[in-house]
Amino acid sequence: MTFRAEIPYGAYWSTPFARWQGSLAHLHSVQFAAHVAKAELARRGIAPERIDHGVLGLSVPQPHAFYGMPWLAGMAGAGKVAGPTVMQACATGVRVLLAAAQEIEAGMAEVALGLTCDRTSNGPHLYYPNPKGPGGTGSHEDWVLGNFDCDPLGPHAMIDTAENVAASHGFTTAEQHEIVLRREEQYREALADDSAFLRRFMTLPFEVPSANFRKVQETLTGDEGINTSTAEGLARLKPVKPGGTVTFGAQTHPADGNAAILVATPERAAELSSQPAIRVRLLGFGQARVPLARMPEATVPAARRALERAGLAIRDIDAFKTHNPFALNDLVFSREMGVDVAKMNNYGSSLVWGHPQAPMGTRSVIELIEELALRGGGRGLFAGCAAGDSAMALAIEVGDRH
């Protein structure tokens, strides 16, 4: 199906992503997202009063996140906006877009703000009281590190899902490292001409506020903490797990940041677009889950379902974006979907610019839109895996409104 809801061209943004414990580590992710949203709406001449619904996506708790979207919207100047808070690990970005589009489809809103934010740095250490425990003590967990290291259904770490898939498909360390070098090469294209591609949706230089948002603490010229790999350097790395294939160089890194996309009725989308002649349509969403501990494979059935819902075949897609926490993800997707692995993820991907979970998918969709716009239009597909051996995917079209 084709959704009535559209994305107004240009009505989206992303902060630079910063490697964890970097320049964004001191910022409360929800307050930071509101600070950025207020500035970016003003920069686009979009009055917050135009927004009548919101969906907040995050996967790492922050103080007072209980108040979710109403709190964020109020800080951003949209004091009449309410809406849910959504958490679906690394699939949160696509889930937020779907939730916003559904509100438009139901006739309950005309303009919805889908905003995603996360800070993996300084993730909370949570204590769960248990009055019946020994001495009245409870249990505890490190929200970020503990969940990276343990899927409680297994139990197993996320890297185990990659090794399971590598073993069954026969993918080698060398093949994974080739993907890393290609993805870094593609990202460097986004940095060409003074980061011309990134500037299409990212305000650069980016002023990092202090924790109280009263002054500028430092300035970023782009994403922070990007690796520059060489074939020789990667070849010296040993697999993380003895007998395995996945090295630290062939996986992404935790990061901080936020990203947002407006979704609107066709009429409002034309009004809010920076180029009204460009139309960005949502063609189909897909969700899937694969057997236990095989997470990298989940993008394949999710992508197929998105294409089926959109009434498209893989040959109809002009540009591909994937969430690739492991380089291995792209090898699986390429083989199973029949896509040239070297032509996926033009201008960058989460393998390179990091993994702040919720906003990762949002930024990927934004970059997909801009890649299609540079091509003069076409259809694109984003697919990303998530915790629980699951994935979500989205097919879009960028074309001429007339």
N, C-alpha and C positions, 0 to 999 in steps of 0.2 A: 504493500500500500504506500501511497504518497501522502505525507501529512500535509494538512493545511498550514500548520505552523511553519514559519521560516526563520532563518537567522538573518537579521539585517546586516548587510555587508559592512564590515568595519566596526560593528557594535560589539566588540570583544577585545580582550587584552590579556596580557600575562606579564607578571614581573619577571626579571631574571631569576633563574634558579641558582641557589647557592648551596654548595656541598655542606653537609651537616657540620655543625660547630663553626660555621663560617659567619659571613657578615649579616645574616638574617636570624641567627640563633637566639638573639635577645628579644625577639618580637613575638608577642601573643598573636597567634595565627589569625584569629577572628578579628581582632582589633586592627591588625595590619591589613587584612583583606578589605575591611570597611574604609580604612584610610586611602587605600589605592583606588577602590571603587568610586569614592567621592571625587577624587581627582580625575580619574579617567572618564567618568560621565561628563564632568565639566569640560574636559578637553574635547569631547565629541559634541558638545552643545546639547546633550540629552538631559533634560530636567528630571531629577529623581521622581517628581510627581507623575511622570509618564508611566512609571512602572507600577503595576497593580498586583504583582505576585512575585514570590521569590522562592528559590530552592537553594539551600546551603548544603554543600558536600564537604565532609572532612572525615578523617579516619584516625586521627590522634587527638584525644581529649585535651581541652584547654579549660582553664578556670572560667566558670560561668557559661560554658558552651551549652548548658541546659536551656538557655534562652535563645540559642540558635539564630535563625534567620530574622526574627523580629528585632533582636538586639543589634545584629549587624546592619540591617536596613535602617534602623533608627540612627546609628552612628554615621551612616552614609548619606543621611538627609532624606531618606524615603520612609518617613515615619508612619505611613499608612500601610506599608507592605508587611504581609505575614506569609508564612509558608513553612514547609517541613525542613528538617535536617536529615540528610541521607548519608548512610555509611555502607559502602560495598567494596572496601579495600581499594585495590587499584582499578576496579571497574566503576568507581564512584563518579568519575567525570561523565561517562556515557549515561549512567543511571540518572544523574542530575538533568542532563539534556532531555532524556525521555520523560522524566517527571514534569519538566517545564512545558514540553510539547503537549503532553496529555492535558495539562490545565488549559492550554489554548484550544485544543481539540474539543474539550468539554464545554467551551463557551464560558468558562469561569474567569478568564483573564484575557487581556489583549496584548500585554507586554510583560514577560516574565524574565527575571534576572536569575540565571543559573551561575552560582559562584562557588568555586571550590578552593579550599585552602588547607595546608598542612604544614606542621613544623615537626620534622622527625628529630631535630636536635632537642636535647634536654627533654625527651619524652617522659611522661609521668611514671612514677613508681607508685603503683596502687596497692592499697591495703584493704583486705576484705575481712571485716570483723566476723568472729565465730565464737560466741559466748560459750559454746559447748566444747571448744578446742582445749587442748592441754594448757592449763593455767589461764584459760580465757583468751588465748592468742588466736589470731586468724591466719589467713594465707595472703600472699602478695605476688605481684608480677611486675616486671618491667614491660610496659606496654609495647614499645617499639622493638627492642632487642629480643625480648622473650618470645614475641610472636614471629619474628623472623626465624628464630631457631626452632620453633616447635609448632607444628600443626597438631592439635590435640587428638584428631581422629587417628593419626598414625601410630604413635607420634613420630614425626620426622621433621627435619628442617627443610626450608624451601629449596636449598641447593640440592637436596636429595631428589626432588622432582625433576630437576634438570639432568642429573646423572642417570636417573631411570630412563628418561626419554633418549638421552644420548646413547645409552647402551642398546636399547631396542632398535634404534634407527641406524646405529653404526657411525655416528658423527664423531669426528676426531677433534683433538685440541687444536690442531693446525687449521681445520676448517672454521672453527669458532674464531680463531684469531684473524683469519682473513675477513670475516664479517666486521670485527672491531675496526680494522684499518679502513675498510670501505665506509663504515658509518662515520668515522672521524673525518674522512675526506669529504663526505657529503655535508657534514656540519660546517666545515671550513667555507663551503659555498655560501652559507648563511652569513658568514662574517665578511664576505667580500664587499668592496665599496663601502667601507665604514659601517658594516653590519646592516646593509640595505634591506635584506630580507627580514631580519629581526625587527627593524624599525617600522615595518608595516603593521605590527601589532604590539610592540613593546616600546615604552618610553625610555630612551637612552640619551644621555647618561641618566641612570636611575638614582634618585636621591633616597638613601636609606635613612629612615627616621630613627630618632632615639626611642627608647622604650616608652617614654611618656608622650611621644609624637609632638614634642614642642620645638625640636630643632633637627637639622640634618646632621647625622652622625658620620656618614661617609658617602661616597659616590661610587657606583658600579658602572663600568663601561659595557657590561654584558653578563652572561652567565659566569658564575664563579666556581673554580675548582675543576675545570675541564682537563681531562688527561690528553696528553699528546704522545701517542704510542708509536713504537717502531716495531718492525718485524723482528729485529734482533732482541729488543727488550722483552717483547711478549714471549719469544721462544725460550727465554731464560726462566720464565715463571713455571712453578710446579703446580699441579692441580691442588685445589683446596683440600680435597679428600684423598687419602691414599688410594691409589688404584683408579682414580677418577679421571675426568677429562676437563672439567671446568676450572679455570684459573680465576684469580681475582681480576685479571685484566679482561676477562670475557664476560663480566657482569657489571651491572650498573652500580651506582652509589646512592645512599640516602641523601635527601636534599630538602630544602625549605623553599616555599614560594606560594603564590596563588595565581589563579586565572579565572576568567569569567566570560560568559557568552549570553547575550540577550536573545530571547526567542519571542516571536510576535506573530500576530495575524498578518496576512499578506499586505493589508492596507497600512498597518502600523510599521511593518518592516520597510516598506518603501519610504515612509516618512523619516525613519530613524537611520536609514542607510547612508553611509558617506558617499556612495555612488548608487543612486536609486535604480539605475539601469541594470545593475548586477543583482541577480536573484540567487539566493542560497536556499535550496530545498532539502528537507529531510526525507529520504526515500525509504528507509527501512532500518529497524533495529533487530539485533539478534542476541540471544543469551544461550550459554551452554555450560555443561559441566561434564568432565571426563572422569574416568576411574581414579581412585585414590592415588595420590602422589605422582600424578602425570600432568601437572599444571601447564607446562609449555605447549601441550597439544590442544588445549581448550580453545585457543583462538580459531582453530580450523572449523569446528562445527558452529561456533558463534558467527563467523564470517559467512558461512554457507546459509545460515538462517536469515541473516540480514539481507543477503542477496536474494534469497527466495521471497522474502517479504517485499522487497523492492521490485520484484519481477525482472531481475537482472542475472546475467551470467558473468563469470569472472572475466571473460573477454570484453565485457562492456565497461570495465573499470580502467580509468586512465592513470590514477595515482593511488599509491598504497602507503598507509602509515600503520605501524605496529608499536605496541608497547613491548619492549624487549629487555626485561630485567636480566635475561641471559642472551648472549649472542645466539645461542642454540635456538631460541624461539623463532628467529627469522629463518634458520635452516629448515625447521619443521614446516613452517608456513609456506615457504617457497616450494618445497618438495610436494606437499600435499595439495596445494592450490594451483600448482603449475605457474608460478609467478617468478620472474627473473629476480633473484635475491639482490643483485647489484642495483636494481632500479627501484627497490622499495626504500622508503624513508629518505627521500631527497630533502636536503637542508637540515637534517638532524633527526634525532629520536632520543627516547629516554635512556638508551644505552649510553649515550654521550652526555646529555645535559642533566641527567639525574632523575631521581625517583622520590618526589615528595608525595607520592600516592594519589590522593584525591585530585589535585590539579594536573597531574601528569596527562591523563586522557583529554582533559579540556584543552591544554596547550597543543596536544597532537592534532585535535580536530581543527583548531585555529590554523595551525601550520598547513594542514591539508587544504583548507579553504584557500589560503593564500597561494599555495602551489598551483591549484587549479585556476585561480584568477590570473596568475602569470602565464599560464598556458592558453589563456583566452577562453577558459571554460572547460567543462568536462565533469566526469563522475569520479568520486573518490570513495575509498573504503578504509576505515580505521578498525582495528581489532586489537584488544588488549586482554591479557590474562589477569587473574586475580586470585587471592588466597582462597583456599577451598577447592582448588582444581577447577575453577570456573573462569568465564570470560564473557565480555560483552563486545559487540561490534556495531558499527553504524555505517550506512551508505548515504552519501550526500551527492548533490549536483549543484554546480555553479554554472549559471548561464545568463542569457539575456532576458530581462523581465518582459521585453516586448516581443 
